[in-house]
Amino acid sequence: MFLTRYAISRPAVIAVAVALTALFGLLSIKTLPIQLFPDITRPSLSLTVHWRAAAAEEMESEVAEPLEQVLQGISGTKAIYTEAGNGRAEIDLEFEIGTDMEKAMLEVISRVNQATNLPSDIDGPFIHRGSNNDQLTSLFLQQLPGNDTPIQAYQDLVEAQIEPALTAVDGVSRINVRGESDRQVEIRFDPYRLAELGITIPELVGRISAGRDASAGRLDIGRKEYKLRYAGRYELNEFGDMVVAWRDGLPVYLRDLAEVGVQRAVPRTLRVQNGNPAINISVMKESGANALESLLSVKETIEQLNSSVLARNGVHLEMSYDASVFIMRALNMVTGNLLFGVLLAVAVLWCFIRKARATLIIAMSIPISILLTICVLKLTGRTLNVISLAGLAFAVGMVLDAAIVVLENIIRLKEQKGSSDRPATSALLAEKGTAQVWSALLASTMTTVAIFLPILMLNDVEGQLFADLAITIAVAVTMSLIVAITVLPVAASRWLKDEKLQDKHAGLWPRITRMSMALSATSLRRLIVIIVLLALPLGVTRMGFPNMDYLPDVKRDAVDVWFRIAPGIGIDTVRDEVMETMVDRLQPYMDGEREPALRNYYFIMWPGGATMGVRAKDQSKIKELEAIVRDEIAVGLPDVTAFARQGSLFGSLGTGKEISIMLKANDLPSLFESAKKAKAMVEEALPDAQVWPNGSLEFTAPELRLIPNDRRLAEVGWSRGELPSVISALGSGRYLGNFFDGNQQLDMMLMTTGARSADELRSVPLATPSGAIVPLGELLTVETVLGPKEIERTDGKRSFVISVQPSDDMTLEEAMEHLQSHVLEDLEGIMPAGGTVQLFGNADSLKQAISNMLSIFGFALMILLLLLWGVFGRLRDALLVILTLPLATVGGIIAIQIMHRFVGQPVDLLTMIGFVILLGLVVNNAILLVHQTRSNEREGMARDDAVSSALAQRIRPIFMTTFTSVFGMLPLLLSPATGSEIYRGLAAVIVGGMLVSTLFSLILLPALLRMGQR
């Protein structure tokens, strides 16, 4: 064989290649981006539109619906989700995996520009890319002890000092601040003084808005050219001198009826950490950045800020959670399992070989193959994360397979030829020993690698998650073959000149061979063996296949709480009745007076909702903390519904067991009524599940509806067109344009002190064009009504979502089947005309993923069959190898059932990937036996002798490769560490499948090979 011959003749070249591999491998480890999980995203774009004081119905009809119309039909779009609330609408476009997002962004911008019928005074639409896992960490700015200055006063410090410092950190894309509202110029007028002077609100709006600079071109005067510029803009200290009217020959200045100043808008959020008011800062990661290095740099920047500018101002930054701790803990856990697996695999080798040199020669395949794999990961732009590291850990035993077969065959030839110290003889034996098994090793490597190709074709989150695992194992196995046919023969020819295997189990292999041959000695026995070992696994697989979850629900050491606040509840009420209650209830745990003691917590509120995160000092007590928060802390809050559960490390990727039921209908009251019935039906069908509506089920948002009196308006010289400006000024403020203060653009708002009741609003006096002064109540009717807090739409139709979290002892698939049979059919019967019901989110993803997995499993089988057919040249031999696969599947199912029973290991799609991987692993032993049997027959042996000789020659390397692979994966299977549940099920499937397949294929395969023999 050319490669082996060249390697043996050029040992210096091989030595240099190994040294370069070590050098570049170590360099790649140092420079590979490190993060917790692979980059996993669902491609999406979001459009956000703000319209001051607009109700949800206006946002839907005037903004959301026109935009939806122009956005329909964009290439690659999966769904369009819209949420229209008070003053804000957000449209999320979800795209298929693989969509060219740059092209999609350009098309969205082009379509939005076609929406010409949008209101003229809206802000936006603002378009930005969506991402699911780009938050590095969350920070809170708090006062130091002894500092009595309100935290609100430090918003400018955040914008001027903290934001630029954090944004400058390598790997940080942007900073999101949840703090005080933006600064604005407030012109706060007295409506009674305005009416007394006979000045109408539209007249005042026109006067103030007219102050603008304007360019009038150029003038040539003499030898110079002058720019002509009208300086009509008022400076802030000049607004009071603005003349807004003349009365009795005297000017009326703006200062006579209004106060002008720069203020921050009324706050709409609350933020507390550990009981102290705070400003929240989210640090977002740049795509492709090294998360661990970026986090460490952020921590260093925080320390510098805290010790300098923040200390001088009496405040400090504190991390809500340190993601670098999670990353290092997870990576150290997997790295430890990998190293422990290496030691176990080498120990197994020693048990079989009992020679230090031979053991080390085989074992050196591990570091060389792993370092080569890391180089490939670097070249392909992958990251070092728990999934790719787990792939390396899984590959520890697998990369020894080729080396074991090669070295075992070389030593066997040496023993047959007799001991020789001549280098030429050793080199020839090394080359011959490698050449004899080369074709079988190539076939087994090709089948292993080819099995992973369909995994890369998986779409959505699971495909992105599994890609690192598939690539890592496939590359490692390929590298191990290269090492086995180049490095290992060189080492064997140089270091094993007189080495002989001292097989302590030499008597065991003939006994196993004789037993296997005896079980298939007659036609009847062969028939019984074939029927039992094919039918039984298929039956057990059919009956014992467990129900599934979607992806691993990897828990964090924190409890997340979501609050649904009734519409119309003001921010002061939330502060007094919700936030302060949470602070009081959590304080004993924060002080350590009650257990479990807390490390920290935060509470963030926004209009209509809030969230809270609680972290325990002792991670082992997180379930206890979850029960306390759910049953004691977040209960008994007026007009508030809370849902608490342990957080997931996957964040917002939708990897838990949550099921979303989407109801669609055009009529909003009927939709809400159906949603209420659906919630009750789900609670009855799944009494142990948490069920919550994603929104209010009632028209409970209080609204003062103002209905104009056209006749009275005409009498005073107004029409409906002037009233919106008047009402805005009397409400949250009339937007007058922008004011540049020399640093930034500020909104200019005309406002007054808000009315405290409907009667007070009706009694506000207004000067009118007719000269009459009339109360507002004469011009319109004020009605108190209830409206929707927000309106959700999906693909252009109104929708409502009910979320269901099944109990821990019920899988996602079980819950879906239960809902399908007990709820959905009945629910469709109570929907209004044209209404629909569907499961989506994780439920829909699981259904689609199962379908994809079945297709991939079938595709992998077809690839395997074709490759084996090409290797053996006979379809019959390829089918003989394929027929051993049911033994592997039943072993995997038995293993995961045992793990589920004893440690509660869930079965998810990552576990199911183990069955696909098994296809490429368990056929290796069958390939060796079939290949050796046919080689023996070509040398003239009878069928019986050929099978018996093949067993005798290959049974030792078969057991060696199986046990090194199994023991290499044992740390992943048995590790009790938090986070090990990600790949424990996968390890169980592979370990169980390999053990059962190896044991029984030594019985089944000889029976299949001897078929037709009398």
C-alpha positions, 0 to 999 in steps of 0.5 A, spaced: 500 500 500 503 506 497 501 510 503 504 505 508 510 504 504 511 511 503 510 512 511 515 506 513 520 509 508 520 516 510 519 516 518 522 523 519 517 526 514 512 522 519 515 525 525 515 532 523 507 531 521 506 529 528 510 534 531 506 539 526 499 536 528 501 537 535 503 544 534 497 547 530 492 543 534 495 546 540 494 553 537 487 551 534 485 550 541 488 557 544 484 560 538 478 556 537 472 561 539 469 558 546 462 558 548 457 554 552 453 551 546 454 552 538 451 558 535 444 556 534 439 561 531 432 561 528 433 566 522 428 572 523 427 579 522 423 584 527 419 590 525 418 595 531 413 601 530 411 606 535 405 611 535 404 615 541 398 614 545 395 609 540 390 604 542 391 596 540 386 597 535 389 603 532 396 599 532 392 593 529 388 597 523 393 603 521 400 600 522 400 592 523 395 590 518 398 595 512 405 592 513 402 585 513 399 586 507 406 588 503 410 583 507 406 577 505 410 572 500 417 574 501 421 568 499 423 563 505 418 566 510 415 561 515 411 565 519 409 572 520 407 574 528 404 580 530 403 583 536 399 590 537 399 594 543 398 600 546 403 605 542 407 599 539 407 594 534 412 589 533 412 584 527 416 578 527 418 574 520 421 567 521 425 564 516 427 557 513 434 555 515 439 557 510 435 563 508 440 569 505 438 574 511 442 579 507 437 578 501 431 578 506 433 584 509 433 588 503 427 585 500 423 587 507 426 594 506 423 594 499 416 592 501 416 596 507 417 602 503 411 600 499 407 601 505 405 608 503 398 609 507 401 609 514 400 614 519 405 620 518 407 621 525 409 614 527 416 612 529 419 607 524 418 601 522 425 600 525 428 593 522 433 589 526 435 582 525 433 577 531 437 572 534 436 567 540 442 566 544 447 572 543 446 575 550 453 575 554 451 577 560 446 582 564 448 587 569 445 592 574 448 599 576 446 600 584 448 605 589 454 604 594 452 604 601 451 611 604 449 614 597 442 617 597 442 619 590 436 616 586 439 611 581 435 615 576 440 620 576 445 616 573 442 614 567 446 620 563 452 616 567 450 610 563 450 613 557 456 617 557 461 612 560 458 605 561 455 604 554 462 606 550 466 602 555 462 596 554 461 597 547 469 597 546 470 590 548 472 585 543 466 581 541 461 585 544 456 587 538 451 592 542 448 594 549 441 594 551 439 599 557 433 598 561 433 604 565 430 611 565 426 614 559 429 618 554 430 626 556 425 630 552 423 638 552 417 639 556 412 645 555 407 644 560 402 649 560 396 651 564 389 650 560 386 655 565 390 660 563 390 658 556 383 659 556 383 665 560 387 669 555 383 666 549 388 662 546 386 655 542 391 649 543 392 648 536 394 655 535 399 654 541 401 648 537 402 652 531 406 657 534 411 653 537 412 648 532 413 654 527 420 655 530 425 652 525 431 654 522 431 654 514 436 655 508 435 660 503 441 658 498 446 663 497 447 671 495 453 674 491 455 680 495 461 684 492 467 679 492 464 674 496 459 669 496 454 668 502 450 663 505 443 665 506 440 662 513 434 663 517 435 662 524 428 661 526 430 656 532 429 657 539 434 656 544 432 652 550 433 659 554 429 663 549 423 659 549 420 663 555 420 669 550 416 666 545 410 671 543 404 666 542 399 672 542 397 679 543 392 681 548 390 688 549 396 691 545 401 687 550 404 681 548 403 674 551 409 670 552 410 663 553 412 663 560 406 667 562 402 660 561 407 654 560 413 652 564 419 649 559 424 644 561 428 638 559 426 632 563 426 625 562 419 622 560 415 618 565 418 612 567 414 605 564 419 600 567 421 598 574 428 595 576 430 592 582 436 587 584 437 584 591 432 589 593 435 595 591 433 600 585 437 599 579 439 600 572 439 594 567 444 593 562 444 587 557 451 586 554 450 582 547 455 578 543 457 579 536 456 573 531 462 568 531 466 572 537 469 568 543 464 568 548 469 566 554 474 571 552 469 576 551 466 575 558 472 575 561 474 582 558 467 584 560 469 582 567 475 586 567 472 592 564 467 592 569 472 592 575 476 598 571 469 602 571 467 600 578 474 602 581 474 609 577 469 613 575 463 609 578 466 609 585 467 616 584 460 617 583 458 612 589 455 607 584 457 600 582 456 595 576 454 588 578 453 582 574 446 578 575 449 572 572 456 570 570 456 566 564 463 564 564 462 560 570 457 556 566 461 555 560 468 553 564 464 548 569 460 545 563 467 545 559 471 542 565 466 537 566 466 534 559 474 535 558 474 531 565 470 526 562 474 526 555 480 525 559 477 519 564 475 516 558 482 516 555 484 513 561 479 507 561 480 506 554 488 505 555 486 501 561 482 496 557 487 496 552 492 494 557 488 488 559 488 485 552 495 487 550 499 487 557 505 490 553 507 497 555 510 499 548 504 496 544 499 499 548 502 506 548 503 505 540 495 504 539 494 509 545 497 515 541 492 515 536 488 518 541 492 525 541 494 525 534 487 524 532 483 529 536 489 534 535 487 533 527 480 534 529 481 540 532 485 543 527 479 541 522 474 545 527 478 551 526 479 551 519 471 550 518 469 556 523 466 551 528 467 553 536 469 549 542 463 548 546 460 542 550 457 539 544 463 539 540 467 537 546 462 531 547 463 529 540 471 528 542 469 524 548 465 520 544 470 519 539 476 517 544 474 509 544 472 510 536 479 512 534 482 506 537 478 501 532 483 502 526 489 502 530 487 496 534 486 492 528 492 494 524 497 493 530 493 486 532 494 484 525 502 486 525 503 482 531 500 476 529 504 476 522 510 477 526 508 471 531 507 467 525 514 469 522 518 468 528 522 474 531 526 478 527 531 484 529 532 485 522 529 492 520 527 490 513 523 484 515 519 488 521 518 494 515 515 489 510 511 485 516 508 492 518 506 494 511 503 487 509 499 487 516 496 494 514 495 492 507 491 486 509 486 490 513 486 496 509 480 495 505 476 492 511 478 499 515 476 503 509 469 500 509 468 501 516 470 508 516 466 510 510 460 507 513 461 511 520 463 517 516 457 516 511 452 515 517 453 522 519 452 526 512 444 525 513 445 528 520 447 535 517 441 535 513 437 536 519 433 543 519 431 547 524 435 548 531 436 540 532 440 540 525 445 546 528 445 543 535 447 536 532 452 538 526 458 539 531 457 532 534 456 529 527 462 533 524 467 532 530 466 524 530 466 523 523 473 527 522 476 524 528 474 517 525 477 519 519 483 522 522 484 515 526 484 511 519 490 516 516 494 515 523 493 507 523 495 506 516 501 511 516 504 513 523 502 506 527 506 502 521 512 506 522 512 506 530 510 498 529 516 497 525 521 501 529 519 499 536 516 492 536 521 488 532 521 483 537 514 484 541 509 479 542 502 479 545 501 475 551 494 474 551 492 472 558 485 470 555 488 466 549 483 460 552 477 464 551 477 466 544 477 458 542 471 457 546 467 463 544 468 461 537 466 453 538 460 456 542 458 460 536 459 455 531 455 450 535 449 454 535 449 454 528 451 447 526 445 445 523 440 448 518 435 448 524 439 451 529 441 456 524 434 458 522 432 458 530 438 463 531 436 467 525 428 468 527 429 469 534 435 474 533 431 478 528 424 477 530 425 479 538 429 485 537 424 488 532 418 486 537 422 489 543 424 495 539 416 496 537 414 495 544 419 498 548 420 505 544 419 510 549 415 517 548 420 523 546 421 530 548 424 535 543 431 537 545 435 536 552 432 541 557 438 543 561 437 547 567 440 553 570 441 554 577 436 559 577 428 560 578 425 564 572 418 567 574 413 571 569 408 575 571 402 577 567 399 584 570 392 585 569 391 591 564 390 598 567 394 597 573 399 603 574 406 603 575 406 605 582 401 600 584 405 595 581 411 598 585 407 598 591 403 591 591 408 587 587 415 589 587 415 591 594 412 584 596 417 580 592 422 584 596 419 583 603 418 576 601 425 574 598 429 578 604 429 573 609 432 568 604 437 573 601 439 575 609 440 567 610 435 567 615 431 562 611 433 556 606 435 556 601 439 562 601 440 566 595 446 568 591 442 574 588 435 576 585 432 581 580 425 584 578 424 587 572 417 590 570 414 593 563 407 595 561 403 589 562 408 584 565 414 583 569 420 577 570 424 575 576 430 571 576 432 568 583 439 564 584 440 560 590 447 559 593 447 552 593 445 549 586 443 542 589 437 546 592 434 549 586 428 544 586 427 546 593 427 554 591 423 552 585 417 550 589 418 555 594 418 561 589 412 557 586 408 556 592 410 561 597 413 567 594 409 569 587 402 567 590 397 572 593 398 578 588 392 582 586 391 583 579 397 579 577 398 571 575 405 568 576 408 562 573 415 560 576 420 554 573 427 552 573 430 556 567 434 553 561 441 554 559 438 554 552 434 560 553 429 562 548 431 556 543 424 553 545 428 546 548 423 545 554 417 541 554 412 547 553 406 546 548 403 552 545 396 551 542 394 557 537 387 559 536 385 563 530 379 567 529 377 574 526 372 576 531 376 578 537 370 577 543 369 570 540 376 568 540 377 570 547 371 566 549 374 560 545 381 561 549 377 561 556 374 555 554 380 552 551 384 553 558 379 550 562 379 544 558 387 543 558 387 544 565 382 538 566 385 534 561 392 535 564 391 537 571 398 537 573 400 541 568 402 549 568 397 552 563 397 560 562 394 564 557 399 569 553 395 575 554 389 577 557 382 573 556 378 579 557 377 586 555 380 589 561 384 595 559 380 601 561 379 606 556 376 613 556 373 613 549 371 620 547 366 621 542 365 628 538 359 632 538 359 634 530 354 640 531 357 643 537 364 643 534 361 646 528 358 652 532 365 653 536 369 653 529 372 647 529 371 640 526 373 633 528 380 634 525 382 639 530 380 635 536 386 630 536 391 635 537 387 638 543 386 631 546 393 629 545 396 635 549 391 634 555 393 627 555 400 624 555 403 630 550 402 633 543 409 631 539 411 638 536 418 635 533 425 635 535 430 639 539 437 639 538 441 641 544 448 641 541 449 633 543 443 629 541 436 630 538 430 631 544 423 630 543 419 636 544 412 635 548 406 640 549 403 637 555 399 639 561 398 636 568 394 630 567 386 629 569 385 625 575 378 623 573 373 623 567 369 629 570 376 633 571 377 632 564 370 634 562 371 640 565 377 643 562 376 649 559 378 650 552 378 657 548 375 656 541 376 659 534 369 663 535 372 666 541 367 662 546 370 658 552 367 652 553 369 645 557 371 639 553 365 636 555 361 640 551 365 638 545 365 631 546 362 625 550 366 621 555 365 614 556 368 609 560 369 602 556 374 596 556 378 594 550 383 589 549 390 590 552 394 587 546 392 584 539 396 578 536 396 576 529 399 570 526 400 570 518 395 576 517 389 573 522 388 574 529 390 569 534 391 567 541 396 562 544 395 558 550 402 555 553 402 548 557 408 546 561 407 538 562 409 535 569 416 532 569 413 525 569 410 526 562 414 527 556 412 532 550 410 527 546 405 524 551 402 530 552 401 532 545 398 525 544 393 527 550 391 533 548 390 531 541 385 526 543 382 529 549 382 537 547 383 539 540 377 535 537 372 538 542 376 545 541 375 545 534 367 544 535 367 551 539 371 555 535 367 561 531 366 560 524 372 560 520 376 559 526 382 554 527 386 550 532 393 548 532 399 546 536 406 550 534 412 551 537 416 545 541 410 541 539 410 542 532 418 542 532 418 535 535 413 533 530 417 535 524 423 533 527 421 526 528 418 525 521 425 528 519 429 523 523 425 517 520 427 520 513 434 520 515 434 514 518 432 511 512 436 515 508 442 512 512 440 505 511 440 506 504 447 509 504 450 504 508 447 498 504 450 502 497 457 503 501 457 495 503 455 493 496 460 497 493 466 494 498 464 487 498 461 487 491 456 482 492 449 485 495 448 479 499 454 480 503 451 487 504 445 485 506 448 480 511 451 486 515 445 490 515 441 484 518 445 485 524 443 492 526 436 490 529 441 487 535 444 494 536 437 498 536 434 493 541 440 494 546 440 502 545 432 501 547 434 497 553 439 502 555 435 508 555 429 504 559 434 502 564 437 510 565 430 512 565 427 508 570 433 509 575 435 516 574 429 519 570 433 520 564 429 523 558 429 521 551 430 527 546 432 528 539 439 528 541 438 521 544 435 519 538 441 521 534 445 515 538 441 510 533 443 513 527 450 513 530 449 506 531 448 504 524 455 506 522 459 503 529 456 496 529 457 494 522 464 495 523 465 488 527 460 485 522 464 488 516 471 485 519 467 478 520 464 478 513 471 481 509 475 475 513 470 470 511 470 471 504 478 472 504 479 465 507 474 462 502 478 465 496 484 462 499 480 455 498 477 454 505 471 451 506 465 455 508 465 452 515 473 453 516 472 460 513 467 462 518 471 459 524 477 461 522 474 468 521 472 468 528 478 466 531 482 471 527 477 477 529 474 475 535 480 478 539 480 485 536 472 485 535 472 485 543 478 490 544 475 495 539 468 494 542 470 495 550 475 501 548 469 504 545 464 503 551 469 504 556 471 511 553 464 513 553 462 510 560 464 517 563 459 521 559 454 515 561 455 515 568 457 522 570 452 525 575 454 532 574 449 538 572 449 538 564 451 531 563 443 529 561 445 533 555 449 527 552 447 521 557 441 518 553 446 518 547 451 515 550 446 510 553 444 508 546 451 507 543 454 503 549 447 499 550 447 498 542 454 496 542 454 491 547 448 487 545 450 487 538 457 485 539 455 479 543 449 477 539 452 478 532 457 473 534 452 468 534 447 471 528 453 473 523 456 466 523 449 463 522 447 468 516 454 466 513 453 459 513 446 459 510 445 454 505 450 449 507 447 442 509 
